[in-house]
Amino acid sequence: MTADGPRIFVSHLAGVPVFGPGGGTVGRVRDLVATFPADRPPRLVGLVVGVVGHGPVFVPVSRVAGLESGQVTLSGTVSMRRFGLRPDERLVLGQLLDRRVRLADSGEEVTVLDIEVHRHPARGQWEADRICAHRDRGGTGRHRGEALAVDWSAVGGLPPEEPVEGLASTREERAEESEPERTARALMRTEPVVVPPEATAANALARIGERDLIQALAAQVYVCRPPVEPPTGPYLGTVHVQRLLRSAPDAPVAPLVDTELPPLDPDTPLPAVSCCLTAYDLVAAPVVDDDGALLGAVTVDAVLDRLLPDHWREAEYGMSDSEGTGPRLPWTGAEEEPPERPAAAALFPSGRHGGRDEGDR
């Protein structure tokens, strides 16, 4: 065995929290997904993460910045489409642990207790190469008998052939899932700055300053009742950073909320999301579910990334010369005054206004 990185037992990852790049909680690990290349140990291709309000979603291992027994850290955003298992994939926790397999040399049956994974230094992939098994020596209970660790090649009967009920997906379904979903739920980031209503302007500004945020998320705070980690308690409104800077440090944030800003429903389509950002001059918009809980925020960079053409990063935009006769962006806002704010009902006929129903006013 060549020297490699840290080794982890997969059972230690079950239920551990998953954090986004900004430190916000995304969900918890429900399972690991592996494929079985010929003549090589199984390869981890991703995690199944349980996200409140979304169900199980697939996180490719390429988006995992840190894989530890206590937590998992992501390096970027992930699709919030519901997870579906491909025909060549298996669930490590759900299908491999507690499975009866046979030792290749003796044919003896043993039970898989745990699987050890490591990051291969040359291939840069997470592989499962050792199995911790239990050899039954009589009696009842898993504690009776002998434990042993063997290489993956020393056992037979893996991978299991049977699909997982309710998680299998056809190639056509997975191909459809690979297309980016164009809703607020799929676009949103799950690590916005959230403060309780009793927080002060100084508290809110400190919360912005203590985290390494993209500019769009640092432009406002969202006021919610506890818990203040998405999904939060009832969403009360948004306070923009300029309002915080103009307020006394000890001023409570509750009276500062922008009550004219309607939140986005998780299923709001991309065109309506872009209209909201434009109409309200926003760089981020809150996403609130039917129960009034804040799930996250859609930022303008995520919307532009979906609206701009493919390979836009390689294209040249803007003025081609100082005379202003060359190609330019479709709209710059330089020639006319910004449009007047429309009524919330014009864009959001559902009636939710400032995160509350009309009856809550």
Residue frames relative to the residue before (quaternion, step in Angstrom):
aa qw qx qy qz dx dy dz
M 1.0000 0.0000 0.0000 0.0000 0.00 0.00 0.00
T 0.3786 -0.7267 0.5268 0.2260 3.56 -0.81 1.00
A 0.6063 -0.5425 0.4212 0.4009 3.55 -1.23 0.44
D 0.0079 0.8101 -0.5844 0.0460 3.56 -0.94 0.89
G 0.6982 -0.4817 0.3468 0.4003 3.50 -1.38 -0.05
P 0.7846 -0.3254 0.2252 0.4773 3.56 -1.28 -0.25
R 0.3150 -0.7380 0.5715 0.1717 3.53 -1.16 0.72
I 0.0976 -0.7968 0.5963 0.0044 3.56 -1.02 0.86
F 0.3361 -0.6921 0.5978 0.2252 3.55 -1.09 0.74
V 0.5009 -0.7042 0.4129 0.2877 3.56 -0.73 1.10
S 0.6001 0.5730 -0.3778 0.4108 3.61 1.05 -0.61
H 0.6251 0.5521 -0.3388 0.4356 3.60 1.18 -0.53
L 0.6467 0.5225 -0.3208 0.4538 3.59 1.25 -0.27
A 0.5102 0.6686 -0.4225 0.3379 3.59 1.19 -0.35
G 0.8595 0.1275 -0.1201 0.4802 3.54 -0.77 1.09
V 0.4762 0.6709 -0.4647 0.3275 3.62 1.19 0.03
P 0.5522 -0.6284 0.4242 0.3467 3.62 -1.07 0.61
V 0.2508 -0.7320 0.6179 0.1393 3.53 -1.25 0.66
F 0.1364 -0.8114 0.5676 0.0285 3.56 -0.73 1.11
G 0.4512 -0.6736 0.5215 0.2659 3.54 -1.14 0.75
P 0.7143 -0.4587 0.3028 0.4332 3.59 -1.26 0.15
G 0.6942 0.4637 -0.2795 0.4742 3.60 1.16 -0.47
G 0.6244 -0.5667 0.3323 0.4225 3.56 1.28 0.00
G 0.5452 0.6237 -0.4033 0.3887 3.59 1.23 -0.16
T 0.5184 -0.6444 0.4686 0.3105 3.55 -1.16 0.65
V 0.2507 -0.7692 0.5749 0.1224 3.57 -0.87 1.03
G 0.7231 -0.3274 0.2594 0.5502 3.58 0.93 -0.88
R 0.4796 -0.6358 0.5032 0.3354 3.55 -1.19 -0.63
V 0.5548 -0.6188 0.4457 0.3325 3.54 -1.14 0.70
R 0.1654 -0.7846 0.5919 0.0816 3.56 -0.85 1.01
D 0.7916 -0.1260 0.0987 0.5897 3.59 1.07 -0.64
L 0.3418 -0.6853 0.5918 0.2517 3.53 -1.38 0.02
V 0.2817 -0.7603 0.5672 0.1443 3.58 -1.08 0.76
A 0.0328 -0.8127 0.5810 -0.0296 3.57 -0.83 1.03
T 0.2172 -0.7131 0.6453 0.1670 3.51 -1.32 0.49
F 0.3389 -0.7592 0.5343 0.1525 3.55 -1.25 0.44
P 0.1389 -0.8098 0.5665 0.0625 3.61 0.14 1.25
A 0.5619 -0.6038 0.4458 0.3478 3.55 -1.16 0.61
D 0.8628 0.0955 -0.0949 0.4872 3.56 -1.07 0.90
R 0.6939 0.3823 -0.3004 0.5312 3.60 1.13 0.55
P 0.6028 -0.5496 0.4113 0.4068 3.60 -1.14 0.40
P 0.6344 -0.5193 0.3949 0.4147 3.59 -1.18 0.40
R 0.2596 -0.7698 0.5712 0.1172 3.54 -1.08 0.79
L 0.3697 -0.7074 0.5579 0.2271 3.56 -0.92 0.95
V 0.1526 -0.8077 0.5658 0.0646 3.57 -0.79 1.04
G 0.8157 -0.1448 0.0906 0.5527 3.59 1.17 -0.24
L 0.4436 -0.6561 0.5465 0.2721 3.51 -1.41 -0.07
V 0.2899 -0.6780 0.6349 0.2305 3.52 -1.28 0.46
V 0.0685 -0.8182 0.5703 -0.0251 3.55 -0.50 1.25
G 0.3178 -0.7344 0.5707 0.1844 3.53 -0.90 0.96
V 0.0523 -0.7981 0.5997 -0.0241 3.56 -0.60 1.20
V 0.4499 -0.6956 0.4884 0.2743 3.56 -0.71 1.06
G 0.7866 0.2686 -0.2278 0.5072 3.56 -0.82 1.02
H 0.7495 0.3475 -0.1980 0.5275 3.58 1.27 -0.25
G 0.3845 -0.6794 0.5244 0.3398 3.59 1.03 -0.72
P 0.7425 -0.3788 0.2682 0.4829 3.62 -1.18 -0.37
V 0.0428 -0.7801 0.6242 0.0076 3.59 -0.95 0.93
F 0.4479 -0.6894 0.5095 0.2541 3.54 -1.21 0.56
V 0.1012 -0.7684 0.6307 0.0381 3.56 -0.93 0.99
P 0.3303 -0.7533 0.5241 0.2208 3.65 -0.42 1.10
V 0.5812 -0.6174 0.4013 0.3465 3.54 -1.05 0.77
S 0.5690 0.5991 -0.3826 0.4133 3.60 1.19 -0.41
R 0.6777 0.4619 -0.2889 0.4939 3.60 1.23 -0.39
V 0.5648 0.5898 -0.3863 0.4288 3.60 1.29 0.05
A 0.2225 -0.7957 0.5532 0.1066 3.57 -0.57 1.19
G 0.8036 0.0518 -0.0089 0.5929 3.59 1.09 -0.68
L 0.0666 -0.7821 0.6196 -0.0042 3.55 -0.86 1.05
E 0.1571 0.7914 -0.5642 0.1750 3.55 -0.27 1.31
S 0.6631 -0.5194 0.3602 0.4010 3.54 -1.28 0.34
G 0.7409 0.4391 -0.2354 0.4504 3.58 1.04 -0.70
Q 0.8091 -0.0329 0.0550 0.5842 3.59 1.13 -0.53
V 0.2579 -0.7139 0.6256 0.1801 3.51 -1.39 0.27
T 0.1420 -0.7893 0.5949 0.0535 3.57 -0.93 0.96
L 0.2746 -0.7728 0.5556 0.1370 3.57 -0.90 0.97
S 0.3810 -0.7358 0.5215 0.2038 3.55 -1.21 0.57
G 0.8104 0.0671 -0.0320 0.5811 3.61 1.20 -0.08
T 0.6736 -0.4785 0.3699 0.4249 3.55 -1.32 -0.06
V 0.2050 -0.7666 0.5987 0.1087 3.55 -1.24 0.49
S 0.5768 -0.5712 0.4539 0.3675 3.54 -1.26 0.41
M 0.3142 -0.7633 0.5383 0.1696 3.56 -1.02 0.83
R 0.3513 0.7195 -0.5182 0.3007 3.59 1.16 0.45
R 0.5811 -0.6173 0.4084 0.3384 3.55 -1.05 0.81
F 0.5251 -0.6740 0.4364 0.2819 3.56 -0.96 0.94
G 0.0074 0.7635 -0.6457 0.0020 3.52 -1.16 0.77
L 0.3984 -0.7438 0.4932 0.2114 3.59 -0.89 0.96
R 0.3773 -0.7132 0.5458 0.2261 3.57 -0.92 0.94
P 0.6512 -0.5432 0.3502 0.3978 3.62 -1.17 0.47
D 0.7345 0.4122 -0.2463 0.4795 3.62 1.04 -0.67
E 0.6150 0.5476 -0.3436 0.4515 3.59 1.25 0.18
R 0.1138 -0.7715 0.6214 0.0753 3.55 -1.26 0.52
L 0.4445 -0.6627 0.5360 0.2757 3.54 -1.22 0.58
V 0.4257 -0.7385 0.4630 0.2431 3.56 -0.64 1.13
L 0.7251 0.4093 -0.2511 0.4937 3.60 0.78 -0.96
G 0.7423 0.4601 -0.2364 0.4259 3.55 0.84 -0.97
Q 0.8051 0.2979 -0.1409 0.4932 3.60 1.05 -0.65
L 0.7368 0.4289 -0.2437 0.4623 3.60 1.10 -0.49
L 0.6668 0.4838 -0.3210 0.4672 3.61 0.93 -0.79
D 0.8180 0.1972 -0.2060 0.4995 3.57 -1.15 0.84
R 0.4740 0.6613 -0.4470 0.3717 3.57 1.22 0.33
R 0.3965 -0.6952 0.5495 0.2398 3.56 -1.11 0.77
V 0.0275 0.7851 -0.6153 0.0662 3.58 -0.79 1.10
R 0.3945 -0.7101 0.5324 0.2381 3.57 -1.28 0.23
L 0.4556 -0.6502 0.5367 0.2857 3.52 -1.12 0.77
A 0.5038 -0.6988 0.4198 0.2857 3.56 -0.78 1.06
D 0.7106 0.4825 -0.2887 0.4229 3.62 0.91 -0.78
S 0.8083 0.2692 -0.1253 0.5085 3.60 0.99 -0.79
G 0.4163 -0.7102 0.4686 0.3206 3.59 1.18 -0.41
E 0.4438 0.7069 -0.4463 0.3229 3.59 1.27 0.10
E 0.4106 -0.7098 0.5205 0.2380 3.56 -1.03 0.84
V 0.0081 0.7701 -0.6373 0.0268 3.54 -1.02 0.89
T 0.3981 -0.6992 0.5435 0.2393 3.56 -1.29 0.36
V 0.4099 -0.7013 0.5291 0.2454 3.58 -0.90 0.94
L 0.1835 -0.8002 0.5655 0.0793 3.56 -0.64 1.16
D 0.7894 -0.0977 0.1145 0.5951 3.58 0.98 -0.84
I 0.2383 -0.7489 0.6015 0.1432 3.56 -1.30 0.34
E 0.2874 -0.7683 0.5553 0.1373 3.54 -0.92 0.98
V 0.0889 -0.7976 0.5962 0.0234 3.59 -0.81 1.00
H 0.0165 -0.7789 0.6269 0.0030 3.55 -1.23 0.54
R 0.4767 -0.6434 0.5149 0.3061 3.54 -1.28 0.34
H 0.3558 -0.7498 0.5192 0.2043 3.57 -0.57 1.17
P 0.4449 -0.7406 0.4277 0.2658 3.63 -0.62 1.05
A 0.7082 0.4576 -0.2721 0.4637 3.59 1.01 -0.72
R 0.7581 0.3763 -0.2077 0.4904 3.58 0.86 -0.96
G 0.3552 -0.7611 0.4808 0.2516 3.60 1.20 -0.37
Q 0.5712 0.5837 -0.3737 0.4398 3.58 1.22 0.45
W 0.4411 -0.6477 0.5457 0.2971 3.53 -1.24 0.52
E 0.0334 -0.8139 0.5787 -0.0393 3.57 -0.70 1.14
A 0.3027 -0.7188 0.5977 0.1857 3.54 -1.24 0.60
D 0.0281 0.8646 -0.4982 0.0593 3.57 -0.19 1.23
R 0.7675 0.2707 -0.1816 0.5520 3.61 1.20 -0.21
I 0.2170 -0.7683 0.5963 0.0844 3.51 -1.16 0.83
C 0.2192 -0.7201 0.6417 0.1471 3.53 -1.03 0.85
A 0.0307 -0.8325 0.5502 -0.0568 3.55 -0.51 1.23
H 0.3372 -0.7157 0.5825 0.1862 3.52 -1.37 0.30
R 0.1816 -0.7701 0.6058 0.0834 3.55 -0.79 1.10
D 0.3483 -0.7665 0.5054 0.1890 3.56 -0.52 1.21
R 0.0777 -0.7986 0.5966 0.0150 3.56 -0.86 1.05
G 0.7275 -0.3931 0.2382 0.5095 3.54 1.14 0.55
G 0.6743 0.4650 -0.3678 0.4402 3.53 -1.26 0.34
T 0.4775 -0.6487 0.5098 0.3020 3.55 -1.32 -0.18
G 0.7275 0.4172 -0.3181 0.4422 3.52 -1.24 0.49
R 0.5793 -0.6220 0.4146 0.3250 3.53 -1.17 0.69
H 0.6151 0.5733 -0.3520 0.4112 3.58 1.17 -0.44
R 0.6206 0.5237 -0.3585 0.4605 3.58 1.23 -0.25
G 0.6864 0.4510 -0.3472 0.4527 3.58 -0.82 0.97
E 0.5730 -0.6003 0.4594 0.3167 3.53 -1.35 -0.31
A 0.2843 -0.7404 0.5865 0.1642 3.57 -0.99 0.88
L 0.0201 0.7953 -0.6049 0.0341 3.56 -1.05 0.74
A 0.2660 -0.7363 0.6008 0.1616 3.55 -1.25 0.55
V 0.0048 0.8077 -0.5865 0.0603 3.56 -0.77 1.07
D 0.5610 -0.5668 0.4714 0.3766 3.55 -1.26 0.40
W 0.6453 -0.5397 0.3755 0.3890 3.52 -1.21 0.54
S 0.6595 0.5329 -0.3096 0.4304 3.58 1.00 -0.78
A 0.6323 0.5688 -0.3289 0.4104 3.60 1.22 -0.30
V 0.7055 0.4003 -0.2666 0.5205 3.61 1.25 0.00
G 0.2356 -0.7452 0.6054 0.1507 3.53 -1.27 0.51
G 0.6552 0.5217 -0.3734 0.3988 3.55 -1.27 0.31
L 0.6727 0.4073 -0.3027 0.5386 3.56 1.27 0.30
P 0.5401 -0.1822 -0.8216 -0.0073 1.53 -2.05 1.44
P 0.5971 -0.5465 0.4242 0.4059 3.62 -1.18 0.31
E 0.4468 -0.7221 0.4720 0.2371 3.51 -1.07 0.76
E 0.6545 0.5631 -0.3324 0.3795 3.57 1.02 -0.73
P 0.4521 -0.6683 0.5101 0.2978 3.62 -1.06 0.68
V 0.4934 -0.6226 0.5116 0.3275 3.54 -1.33 0.22
E 0.4680 -0.6967 0.4685 0.2759 3.56 -0.71 1.08
G 0.8416 0.2044 -0.1578 0.4743 3.56 -0.87 1.00
L 0.7293 0.4078 -0.2539 0.4872 3.61 1.22 -0.19
A 0.5199 0.6504 -0.4269 0.3529 3.58 1.20 -0.27
S 0.0435 -0.7823 0.6209 0.0245 3.56 -1.10 0.70
T 0.4718 -0.6662 0.4966 0.2950 3.53 -1.09 0.71
R 0.6552 -0.4965 0.3763 0.4273 3.55 -1.26 0.25
E 0.6271 0.5352 -0.3435 0.4499 3.57 1.07 -0.72
E 0.6572 0.5055 -0.3194 0.4588 3.59 0.98 -0.83
R 0.6718 0.4802 -0.3098 0.4713 3.59 0.95 -0.85
A 0.6128 0.5347 -0.3591 0.4578 3.59 1.06 -0.65
E 0.6418 0.5060 -0.3200 0.4793 3.55 1.06 -0.77
E 0.6586 0.5157 -0.3120 0.4505 3.57 1.02 -0.80
S 0.6143 0.5673 -0.3573 0.4162 3.57 1.14 -0.56
E 0.5614 0.5628 -0.3943 0.4611 3.57 1.25 -0.30
P 0.4895 -0.6828 0.4400 0.3172 3.62 -0.77 0.90
E 0.4149 -0.7007 0.5263 0.2449 3.56 -0.89 0.99
R 0.2570 -0.7972 0.5368 0.1009 3.54 -0.88 0.96
T 0.4648 0.6247 -0.4892 0.3930 3.55 0.63 1.20
A 0.6708 -0.4895 0.3667 0.4194 3.54 -1.30 0.28
R 0.6082 0.5724 -0.3512 0.4231 3.59 1.03 -0.72
A 0.7164 0.4425 -0.2507 0.4776 3.58 0.93 -0.89
L 0.6908 0.4971 -0.2739 0.4480 3.57 1.11 -0.68
M 0.6214 0.6256 -0.3442 0.3224 3.56 1.05 -0.75
R 0.3519 -0.6575 0.6217 0.2394 3.48 -1.42 0.43
T 0.3474 -0.7836 0.4894 0.1608 3.56 -0.98 0.86
E 0.6666 0.4907 -0.3195 0.4613 3.60 1.20 0.36
P 0.1682 0.7964 -0.5661 0.1302 3.66 0.77 0.89
V 0.5327 -0.5961 0.4833 0.3568 3.56 -1.29 0.26
V 0.0198 -0.8084 0.5857 -0.0555 3.56 -0.59 1.20
V 0.0288 -0.7842 0.6198 -0.0044 3.57 -0.98 0.90
P 0.4990 -0.6338 0.4864 0.3356 3.60 -1.16 0.49
P 0.6593 -0.5459 0.3314 0.3968 3.63 -1.14 0.45
E 0.6681 0.5020 -0.3206 0.4459 3.62 1.09 -0.51
A 0.4647 0.6735 -0.4548 0.3515 3.62 1.24 -0.06
T 0.3956 -0.7052 0.5366 0.2411 3.56 -1.19 0.55
A 0.6859 -0.4564 0.3570 0.4403 3.55 -1.30 0.17
A 0.6397 0.5205 -0.3239 0.4637 3.58 1.02 -0.78
N 0.6270 0.5304 -0.3336 0.4629 3.58 1.02 -0.79
A 0.6732 0.5084 -0.2961 0.4479 3.57 0.90 -0.96
L 0.6624 0.4902 -0.3077 0.4757 3.60 0.94 -0.84
A 0.6284 0.5256 -0.3370 0.4639 3.57 1.05 -0.70
R 0.6263 0.5343 -0.3339 0.4590 3.59 1.03 -0.76
I 0.6406 0.5056 -0.3270 0.4765 3.58 1.01 -0.74
G 0.7223 0.4804 -0.2553 0.4270 3.56 0.89 -0.94
E 0.6719 0.5321 -0.3099 0.4116 3.57 1.11 -0.55
R 0.7164 0.3887 -0.2434 0.5258 3.60 1.25 -0.11
D 0.4392 -0.6659 0.5401 0.2684 3.53 -1.22 0.63
L 0.0583 0.8406 -0.5256 0.1170 3.54 0.09 1.36
I 0.4948 -0.5711 0.5392 0.3719 3.53 -1.28 0.35
Q 0.6658 -0.5488 0.3230 0.3887 3.58 -1.12 0.63
A 0.6391 0.5495 -0.3402 0.4169 3.58 0.97 -0.79
L 0.6930 0.4531 -0.2843 0.4833 3.61 0.99 -0.72
A 0.6652 0.5049 -0.3010 0.4603 3.59 1.19 -0.52
A 0.5564 0.6457 -0.3766 0.3629 3.61 1.24 -0.05
Q 0.7993 0.0913 -0.0418 0.5924 3.60 1.24 -0.19
V 0.2397 -0.7085 0.6308 0.2067 3.50 -1.39 0.20
Y 0.3196 -0.7264 0.5779 0.1904 3.52 -1.22 0.58
V 0.2701 -0.7755 0.5573 0.1226 3.52 -0.82 1.08
C 0.1052 0.7911 -0.5864 0.1390 3.56 -0.64 1.19
R 0.4766 -0.6145 0.5323 0.3346 3.51 -1.23 0.43
P 0.6345 -0.5532 0.3636 0.3990 3.62 -1.12 0.61
P 0.5204 -0.1759 -0.8349 -0.0355 1.43 -2.21 1.25
V 0.4079 -0.7391 0.4918 0.2131 3.57 -1.12 0.68
E 0.5663 0.5068 -0.4204 0.4957 3.61 1.22 0.44
P 0.4998 -0.6661 0.4492 0.3238 3.63 -0.79 0.94
P 0.5249 -0.2555 -0.8087 0.0727 1.53 -1.79 1.74
T 0.3732 -0.7759 0.4807 0.1658 3.52 -0.76 1.14
G 0.6158 -0.4358 0.4540 0.4741 3.46 -1.37 -0.37
P 0.7985 -0.2957 0.1814 0.4920 3.61 -1.22 -0.16
Y 0.3813 -0.7129 0.5507 0.2076 3.56 -0.92 1.01
L 0.2086 -0.8157 0.5336 0.0801 3.58 -0.78 1.07
G 0.7396 -0.3633 0.2364 0.5149 3.60 1.09 -0.53
T 0.4837 -0.6507 0.5187 0.2711 3.51 -1.41 0.00
V 0.1110 -0.7538 0.6426 0.0809 3.56 -1.12 0.73
H 0.3231 -0.7618 0.5341 0.1731 3.57 -0.66 1.14
V 0.6196 -0.5972 0.3654 0.3550 3.55 -1.07 0.75
Q 0.6054 0.5531 -0.3650 0.4408 3.62 1.06 -0.61
R 0.6306 0.5186 -0.3287 0.4747 3.58 1.06 -0.75
L 0.6383 0.5233 -0.3248 0.4618 3.58 1.02 -0.76
L 0.6743 0.5053 -0.2964 0.4497 3.57 0.94 -0.89
R 0.6941 0.4655 -0.2733 0.4763 3.60 1.12 -0.62
S 0.6386 0.5397 -0.3191 0.4462 3.58 1.26 -0.25
A 0.6102 -0.5310 0.4354 0.3951 3.54 -1.28 0.38
P 0.6005 -0.6033 0.3748 0.3672 3.62 -0.96 0.77
D 0.7448 0.3980 -0.2257 0.4858 3.61 1.04 -0.75
A 0.4208 0.7041 -0.4738 0.3206 3.60 1.25 0.21
P 0.4219 -0.6949 0.5084 0.2839 3.63 -0.83 0.87
V 0.5112 -0.6844 0.4315 0.2901 3.57 -1.05 0.75
A 0.5224 0.6764 -0.4169 0.3094 3.61 1.08 -0.57
P 0.7200 0.4156 -0.2870 0.4760 3.68 0.81 -0.81
L 0.6366 0.5656 -0.3263 0.4103 3.61 1.21 -0.26
V 0.4710 0.7118 -0.4381 0.2821 3.61 1.21 -0.24
D 0.4323 -0.6647 0.5522 0.2575 3.54 -1.21 0.69
T 0.1782 -0.8322 0.5196 0.0756 3.56 -0.16 1.28
E 0.6009 0.5693 -0.3657 0.4255 3.62 1.24 -0.14
L 0.6240 0.5567 -0.3383 0.4315 3.58 1.22 -0.27
P 0.2173 -0.7877 0.5605 0.1343 3.63 -0.45 1.13
P 0.4375 -0.6869 0.5020 0.2910 3.61 -1.01 0.68
L 0.4976 -0.6335 0.5045 0.3106 3.54 -1.30 0.33
D 0.4158 -0.6457 0.5757 0.2806 3.53 -1.16 0.67
P 0.6045 -0.5898 0.3745 0.3827 3.66 -0.98 0.67
D 0.7323 0.4137 -0.2339 0.4877 3.60 1.09 -0.65
T 0.3299 0.7425 -0.5162 0.2708 3.61 1.20 0.32
P 0.3926 -0.7402 0.4855 0.2496 3.64 -0.68 0.99
L 0.7100 -0.4949 0.3124 0.3916 3.53 -1.25 0.54
P 0.6549 0.5055 -0.3569 0.4339 3.69 0.77 -0.78
A 0.6725 0.4811 -0.3048 0.4725 3.61 0.97 -0.80
V 0.5996 0.5482 -0.3584 0.4599 3.59 1.10 -0.64
S 0.6798 0.4802 -0.2958 0.4687 3.59 0.88 -0.93
C 0.6190 0.5344 -0.3438 0.4616 3.61 1.06 -0.68
C 0.6424 0.5258 -0.3241 0.4536 3.58 0.98 -0.82
L 0.6657 0.5010 -0.3080 0.4593 3.59 0.87 -0.94
T 0.6838 0.4866 -0.2862 0.4624 3.57 0.97 -0.85
A 0.6944 0.4983 -0.2875 0.4322 3.57 0.82 -1.00
Y 0.7717 0.3342 -0.1771 0.5113 3.59 1.03 -0.71
D 0.4294 -0.7296 0.4447 0.2924 3.60 1.28 0.27
L 0.3606 0.7580 -0.4593 0.2907 3.56 0.93 0.94
V 0.2778 -0.7084 0.6109 0.2185 3.53 -1.32 0.38
A 0.7762 0.0798 -0.0807 0.6202 3.58 1.31 -0.07
A 0.1217 -0.7876 0.6020 0.0485 3.56 -1.11 0.73
P 0.4648 -0.6991 0.4652 0.2806 3.60 -0.93 0.85
V 0.2343 -0.7349 0.6206 0.1407 3.55 -1.21 0.66
V 0.0180 -0.8182 0.5699 -0.0739 3.57 -0.56 1.24
D 0.3696 -0.7487 0.5069 0.2142 3.58 -0.87 0.94
D 0.7431 -0.4248 0.2826 0.4329 3.57 -1.32 0.01
D 0.6656 0.4889 -0.3045 0.4745 3.59 1.19 -0.43
G 0.5649 -0.6266 0.3729 0.3862 3.58 1.29 0.03
A 0.5055 0.6486 -0.4248 0.3786 3.60 1.25 0.21
L 0.4157 -0.6814 0.5442 0.2583 3.56 -1.04 0.82
L 0.2139 -0.7973 0.5569 0.0914 3.58 -0.74 1.10
G 0.7574 -0.2426 0.2102 0.5686 3.59 1.07 -0.68
A 0.3799 -0.6959 0.5534 0.2551 3.55 -1.27 -0.41
V 0.3211 -0.7161 0.5892 0.1923 3.55 -1.07 0.81
T 0.1927 -0.7975 0.5646 0.0903 3.58 -0.71 1.06
V 0.6396 -0.5740 0.3601 0.3629 3.53 -1.18 0.65
D 0.6190 0.5502 -0.3623 0.4275 3.61 1.06 -0.63
A 0.6355 0.5223 -0.3330 0.4609 3.59 1.06 -0.72
V 0.6500 0.5083 -0.3150 0.4689 3.59 1.04 -0.78
L 0.6682 0.4980 -0.3082 0.4589 3.59 0.87 -0.91
D 0.6239 0.5566 -0.3448 0.4267 3.57 1.01 -0.77
R 0.6888 0.4497 -0.2751 0.4976 3.60 1.14 -0.64
L 0.6990 0.4888 -0.2801 0.4404 3.59 1.06 -0.67
L 0.6485 0.5306 -0.3263 0.4376 3.59 1.04 -0.72
P 0.5853 -0.5978 0.4054 0.3685 3.62 -1.10 0.56
D 0.6651 -0.4816 0.3836 0.4227 3.53 -1.31 0.30
H 0.8326 0.1743 -0.1606 0.5006 3.55 -1.18 0.73
W 0.2456 0.8034 -0.5157 0.1683 3.58 1.12 0.57
R 0.5915 0.5888 -0.3804 0.3984 3.58 1.09 -0.54
E 0.6885 0.4621 -0.2860 0.4803 3.57 1.15 -0.52
A 0.5938 0.5853 -0.3667 0.4127 3.58 1.23 -0.32
E 0.3866 -0.6940 0.5541 0.2487 3.58 -1.26 0.39
Y 0.0738 -0.7923 0.6056 0.0090 3.53 -0.82 1.06
G 0.6760 0.5139 -0.3683 0.3786 3.50 -1.34 0.28
M 0.7557 -0.3917 0.2886 0.4385 3.55 -1.39 -0.21
S 0.3413 -0.7474 0.5342 0.1990 3.57 -1.00 0.83
D 0.7983 0.0501 -0.0437 0.5986 3.60 1.20 -0.31
S 0.6733 -0.5304 0.3398 0.3871 3.56 -1.26 0.25
E 0.6122 0.5677 -0.3560 0.4197 3.60 1.20 -0.32
G 0.4366 -0.7166 0.4546 0.2985 3.57 1.22 -0.28
T 0.4892 0.6807 -0.4311 0.3339 3.60 1.13 0.48
G 0.6050 0.5865 -0.3559 0.4041 3.57 1.20 -0.28
P 0.7308 -0.4016 0.2958 0.4660 3.56 -1.30 -0.10
R 0.0520 -0.7934 0.6065 0.0011 3.56 -1.13 0.66
L 0.6551 -0.4793 0.3882 0.4363 3.53 -1.27 0.14
P 0.6243 -0.5780 0.3593 0.3834 3.61 -1.06 0.67
W 0.8141 0.0175 0.0144 0.5803 3.65 1.00 -0.65
T 0.0953 -0.8113 0.5752 0.0441 3.56 -0.90 0.90
G 0.4334 -0.7090 0.4575 0.3165 3.56 1.18 -0.40
A 0.5148 0.6762 -0.4104 0.3307 3.62 1.23 0.01
E 0.7118 0.4938 -0.2665 0.4225 3.59 1.06 -0.66
E 0.8113 0.1785 -0.0766 0.5514 3.60 1.10 -0.42
E 0.5988 -0.5532 0.4359 0.3814 3.51 -1.29 0.38
P 0.5625 -0.5887 0.4350 0.3845 3.60 -1.07 0.58
P 0.5596 -0.6261 0.4160 0.3490 3.59 -1.02 0.74
E 0.5709 -0.5913 0.4535 0.3446 3.50 -1.22 0.63
R 0.5596 -0.6084 0.4366 0.3549 3.56 -1.05 0.73
P 0.3319 -0.7340 0.5466 0.2287 3.61 -0.77 0.91
A 0.6082 -0.5157 0.4362 0.4170 3.51 -1.27 0.25
A 0.5986 -0.5920 0.3940 0.3686 3.56 -1.07 0.72
A 0.6493 0.5452 -0.3300 0.4150 3.59 0.96 -0.81
A 0.5840 0.5958 -0.3791 0.4003 3.58 1.14 -0.49
L 0.7552 0.3348 -0.1933 0.5294 3.58 1.08 -0.69
F 0.7936 0.2072 -0.0797 0.5664 3.56 1.07 -0.72
P 0.1311 -0.8477 0.5102 0.0623 3.59 0.27 1.25
S 0.4919 0.6776 -0.4415 0.3222 3.63 1.19 -0.14
G 0.5173 -0.6827 0.3944 0.3329 3.60 1.22 -0.30
R 0.5266 0.6181 -0.4372 0.3867 3.60 1.20 -0.14
H 0.0005 0.8069 -0.5848 0.0833 3.53 -0.77 1.05
G 0.8393 0.0175 -0.0386 0.5421 3.56 -0.55 1.12
G 0.6791 -0.5198 0.2890 0.4302 3.58 1.17 0.55
R 0.7237 0.3711 -0.2347 0.5324 3.59 1.29 0.04
D 0.5198 -0.6107 0.4914 0.3397 3.52 -1.22 0.52
E 0.6784 -0.4970 0.3481 0.4142 3.54 -1.24 0.40
G 0.6623 0.5299 -0.3078 0.4310 3.58 1.06 -0.72
D 0.6385 0.5446 -0.3250 0.4360 3.60 1.23 -0.32
R 0.5082 0.6721 -0.4261 0.3294 3.60 1.20 -0.21
